[in-house]
Amino acid sequence: MNFASIVANDPTNAAVHRLLAETRVRVQTPQQTLPAMEPALTYFSRATSGGAAAQSVEAQLEIASGNLIAGEFSRAIGLLQAMPSGAATGYQREYLLVLALLRSGAKEKKTIADGKTLLERSGKDPAAHNLVGGLFAAAVAAAASGNRRGAEEWLVKAVADHPDSTEARLALAEIRQRNGNVGSAIEICERGLTAAPGNSVLLNNLAVLYQAQGNPKAVEAAGRAYRAAPRVPAIKDTYGWILLGAGKTEQALDLLRDAAAAMPDNAEVQYHCAVALAKSGDEAVALSILRKALEGELPAEAGAGAQKLIEELSG
């Protein structure tokens, strides 16, 4: 609402147009988002036809980003390919181009080649490092949509070229986990901790992987993650869920209640809290939360667990 108000008062503000579009993408369906994107795309199109804006790298990046958000991948790719490459764009041109190629389903070899080029150019540039981190996430998304071999090959190269990159390791570990290779994912995270022993995200993900294997080290890893980042709801959820599995219901319930309050739209977090409530005797509240969680997006295992618990509590 704040972004929409700013755009209404200042329709030439390209940065807020983009933020508004990105926010809508996160909270609305594509069918709802695309009609709302029309004013922004109209502005971007007009901007690119003007002499000054056409010469502005920032304006061109804004236009390409707007097209990418709206799903106009060919337009975004065409504009980005016509732009100069390198540090003049803060590597954003390369990042957006590879992201557009990944989302458009471009040929695997071309996408990997462009990704490798970005990695080779980025060096130790902090801005590039952040953008590459986002690109790793895009590679994981590409793997989820079917391009697993290409995404994994690209990330293996990324980890080899950037051994200190936590983002690269996390992305590669996620792909290995999705492919059922939990042992390899654990090894990748453990190696990452040798370079960044207190990294809360690595510790949190490692705890989840240990839990998947039934490894008792899950409690220690989750505890270290929580101590490193005690205010992060997702980490509270992981620690609480693992403690619950270890039989520490009272300690787990406090953490899971906090996580559920901070993440009301996350069905899996709500499910975890409901299980803790049921174990602590608050069955009526647990039942209400479970029914609502089933209306959201739950992983298959959590969905089956929620349905089974509802039947037990209703019997």
N, C-alpha and C positions, 0 to 999 in steps of 0.2 A: 504494500500500500504506500509506503514511503517512497519507493522508487517510482511508482506510477504518478505520485503527486509531483515529484521533481520533474519528470518527463513532461507532464501537463503544463508546468510553468516554464520549462526550458526545453523545448522540443529539439534543440540542436545539440543537446548534451549527449554525445555519442557514448561516453563511458557508462552513463546511467542507463541508456537504452540497452547496452549489453548486459549490465548487471540485472536489470529487470527481466530480460529474456532468459538469462541463466537461472534466475529464481523461479520463473514460471515453469521452466523445463523440469525443475526438481519437484515441484508440488502439483503439477497438472499433467494430464494425459497429452500426447502429441496432438490429438484432435482439438483439445482446448487451447493448446499453446500456439499452433500455427496461425489461427485467425488473429490472435492478440499480437503476433509478431509482424503483421502487415505494416503498421505505422513505422516500426523501426526499420524494416526493409525498404520502405519507401524513402525514408530519410537517408539511409545508407546509399541507395541508388542515386538520389539527387546529389549527395555529397561527392560521390565519385565522378559525377559529370562536371563538377566545378573545377576550374583550373588550379586553384590553390590546394583544394582538398586532394585532387588527383595526384599532386606532387608530394603530399604528406604521407610518409610511411605510416604514421600512427593512424591516419584516417583509413588507409588501405587495409591495415590489420583489423581495424574495427569492422569494416565492411565484410572482410573474409570471415571474421569470427561470427558476425551476425548470420551470414549465409550458412555457416557450419551448424550453428545452433538450430536454425530453421530446417536443417536437413537438405539444404541446397548444395550438396557436396561438389558437383561439377563446377558450379560457379565459384565456390571457395577455392577449389584446386586450380582453376584457370587463373584467377587473380593472384594467388600466391606464387604460382610458377612464373608469372610475369614480373614478380618483384625481385629486387636484388637480394642475394643471400649474405649471410655472415653476421658479424656483431653489430652492424648498423641497425638491425631490427631486434637486437637483444636476443637473437636466436628464436624469437617468437614466430618468425616466418617459417623456419624449418619445423618447429614444433607443431604449428597449426597444419602445415602441409602433410606431415606424416599422420597426424590425427585424422585429417580429412580422408587420406588414403585408406587408413585402417577402417574407418566407419563406412566408407563407400564400397568396401569389399574389393579393393584394387588387388591386382596380381601380387601374390605373396613375395616374389623376388624383388619387385620394384619397391614395395613397402619396406622390406628389410634393408634394402640398399640405402634408401633415404634415411632410415633410422640410424644405420651405421655411420652415415655421413654426419648426422647431427652429433652423434657421440664423439666422433673424431674431432670435430670442430670445437666442441664445448670446452675441452680441457678442464681447467679448474675454475672457470668463470662461475661465480655463485648464481647469477641469474640463469645461466644455461643449466646449472645443476638442478635448480628448482623446476625448470621447464621439462628437463629430461625425466624428473621424478613423475611428473604428470603423464608423460609419454609411456612410462612403464605401466602405469595404471591402464592406459589405453590398450597396451599390448595384452594385458590380462583380459580386458573386455573382448578383444578380438579373439582370444583363445576360447572364451566362453561361447562365442557365436560360431565357432567352427574352425577358425584358422589356428588351431593349437600348435601344429608343427612349426609354422612360420613364426608365431609369437614366441614360442619356447626357444627356437634357434636364435632369434634376435636377442632375447634376454640372457641367454648363456654368454653371448658375445659381450653384452653390456656388463655383466658381472666380471668377466675376465678383464675388460678394459678399465672398469671402474670398481676395483675391489673394495674401496671404502664407501661405496654407495649403498646405504641401507635400503633406499627405495628399490634399487635393482634387485637386491637379495629377496626382499619381501615379495616382489612381483613374481620372481622365478619360483620361490617357495610356494606361492599360491597356485601357480600353474601345476607344479609337481603334485601338490596335494589334490587338486581337482582331477588329475590323471590317476589318482590312487596310489601314488608313490610317496606315502607319508614319511618313510625313512629318509628319503632324499631331501624332502622339505625340512625335516628336523636338522639334518646335517648342514644345510645351507644357512639356517638361522643360527645354529651353534657357531659356525665359522664367523658369521657376522658379529656375534657377541665378543669374539676375541678382539675385534677392532673397536667395538662400542659396547663395553660390558654393562653399561647402565641404561641402554636404550629401551624405553618402556614398550615401544611397539614390537620390537623384536622379542622381548621377553613375553609379552602378552600372546603373540602368535605362537611362540614356542610352547607356551603352556597349553594352548588349545591343541597343538599337535601331539604333545605328550599325553593329554587326556584321551585323544583319539586312539592312542596305542595302549591305553590303560597303564601308562607309566606313572608311578607315584611321584616322580619329579615334577609333575604338573603343579602340585600345590606350592612348591618352592618357587618355581618360575613365575607363577601368577602372583605370589606374594611380593616378589621382587619388583614386578611390573607395577603393582599397586603402590608400593612404597616410593617408587620413582615418579609416579603420576597419580597421586591419590584423589585428584578431583576429576579425572576423566571417566565419564559414565560407562563407556564401553569396557574399560579396564576393570572398573568395579563389577560389572556384569560377569566378566570372565572369572575373576577371582571368586566372586560369590558362588557362581555355578560350580566351580571346581571344589570349593569348600563344602557345598551341599552334597556333592557326590562322595566326599570324604567323610560324611556323617556329622559335620559341624554346622547343624541347622541354624542355631541361634546367631552365630557370627555371620553366616551366609545371608540370613534374612535381612539384616540391616543393610548390607551392601546391595542386595538385589532390589530392595525397596527404593533405595536412593537411585539406582540405575534406571528402574522402571519409571520413577517420577521425572527423571531428566530426559527419558526417551519414550514418551507416551505412544508414538506412532510405530515403534519397532516391535513387531509382533513376537519375535523370538525372545527379546528381553522381557516382554510382558509374560510370556510363557514361563520363563525361568523363575520370575517372581511368584507366579501362581503356584508352581510346584513347591517352592519354599513355604508359602503360606499354607498350603494343604498339609505339608509335613509338620508344621507348627500348630495345626489344629484349627486354623481359620478357614474352614472349608467353604463357607458361603461366599466369602470375598474371592477365594481362589476360583470357584466355579464361574463367577461373573467375569473375571479377567480372562479365563480360559476361553469362554464363548466368544468374547470380543477378539481375542488373539486369533482364533480360527477364521475370522473375517478378513484378516490381513495376510501378508505374504510370509508363510512359515516354511522352512526347509522340510523336506519329506519326513525326516525322522522326528523333528519337533512336532509336526502336524499329527503324526500317528500317536505320539506320546500325549499330546493335548487331548485328542479324541478319547484315548483310553482312560485318561484321568477323569475326564468329564463323566464317562460311563460309571467309573468307580464311585465318584462322589455323588452321582445322582441315584445310585442303586439303594 
